[in-house]
Amino acid sequence: MDLNQKDIVPQTFMEKVATLDFDKFYTPRVRIVCHIAMWIIFTFLIQINLFLGSGLPLGNTLVFTGRSLLCNVTVFYLFFYFVVPKTLLKNKLWLTIISLPFLMMLWLILNHYWLIIIGKHVMFENAYFKNAIIASERQSFIEVISPKNLLVESILVFYSISPFFFIKIVFDIVRFYSKWFKLAVEKLNLERDFLKAQLNPHFLFNTLNNLYGLSLRNDEQTPHVIVQLSKMMRYTLYESNTVLVPLEKELEFLKNYVLLEKMRYKDTKSIVFNLEDSNISSQLIAPLLTFTFVENAFKYGLKTKGNGFLKIDVSFDNNIFHFSIINDKEEHMREREFSGIGTVNIRKRLQLLYPGKHELKIEDRGKSFFVEMKLNLQ
């Protein structure tokens, strides 16, 4: 099965956001188009409101929407493209907060003088707008910037600029989340590749030793073991380098791994792999999520004398992938010896790739170590 970006169907809005490549999509030209579209749409809505709601003639609506556009555009770009880079992005939140009253003051100053200009060149029959112009003409500059006027007019300013601020803030949050998610996944993929580079030699060393022993005995299993090893190496080197892989491929890899490791123990230990693989043909899963736990079980488990055991149970039902593994351990061995960088990596990948859709339980039971993982693959 060829797995590419089209095969990955995000289930939630945030998962869709995470798949966006903003660096590729949000070019300078697209940014300009989006900004122009935003101002045109809101200016049109204001005009409709003044024309239909207030009954102003078309010429008067153009004048007043021009006033709103001038005030809002000035404050918007001054805040997001000058104040924020100079203050908030340099960890100076207090300067950002202090700038808000001054920006509000600027909006009121622009509005004040624009109304005076309108009053000198445009005639209004609507009493509300006519009185607003007269009131502005009577105000002095000191009265416009006074603390009292700032408090009185704060709702007007907030009402005027909040839609644009809201859109910009939400857009930046989405863009930040997308970039953060992309970087986080890239970091985890690097950690995963690093772990694979560590695990593969360890696994190869054991398997090649087993092959050597089989070849000395001219064992008929030798060709079969070589084929299994070849499939596993192809999976770890090539097929697992995608965000999601077919579940049946992942389970085949685990099954082959267990069979090859089991050769080292013959019948001296109890190694059981229960796999219920019905209805998994169309399911996808993040690769190598369970491999760390299986590798750790073989690496640290099966050390006790006599009753060494390792049992793996895997099933899939109602879109829930269920994996559990339990193995014997020496009582003096602590949990941290099992839970190294690989386990930390798995926890991070689960939080990023299956947020709210996974359960992971890791228990040190004294004489045994138990891991259980459930994933909602829907």
Number of C-alpha atoms within 10 A of each C-alpha: 7 7 14 11 10 6 12 14 11 13 10 9 8 13 17 13 18 22 16 15 13 15 9 7 11 13 11 9 9 11 12 12 11 13 12 11 12 15 15 13 11 16 18 15 13 19 22 16 14 19 17 12 10 14 13 20 14 13 10 21 20 18 16 20 18 15 18 20 18 15 22 22 15 14 20 18 12 13 18 15 10 11 17 19 14 15 16 15 11 9 12 13 13 10 14 18 12 10 16 14 16 14 18 20 22 17 22 21 16 17 20 21 16 20 23 17 13 16 18 10 7 11 10 15 10 13 9 10 17 14 12 14 21 13 13 18 16 10 11 11 12 9 12 19 17 12 13 11 14 19 11 10 16 16 10 13 19 12 10 16 19 13 12 16 17 11 12 15 12 11 12 12 12 17 19 15 15 21 19 13 19 16 12 15 18 12 13 17 17 12 16 20 16 12 15 18 13 11 14 13 11 13 16 13 11 15 20 14 12 17 20 13 13 16 14 9 10 10 11 10 11 18 13 10 20 15 12 19 20 11 14 21 15 13 18 18 13 10 19 18 16 13 17 20 24 20 21 18 20 24 18 16 22 19 16 17 19 18 16 20 18 17 14 14 12 10 9 14 18 15 20 15 15 12 14 13 15 10 12 18 11 8 16 20 21 20 22 19 19 20 18 20 23 22 19 17 24 17 14 16 22 23 16 14 9 9 11 18 21 22 17 19 15 17 16 21 13 9 13 15 20 18 18 21 21 23 24 22 23 17 13 8 15 13 14 10 9 20 14 12 13 20 18 10 18 21 15 14 19 18 13 16 17 17 13 11 14 18 16 14 10 18 12 17 13 14 13 19 23 18 19 19 17 17 20 18 18 14
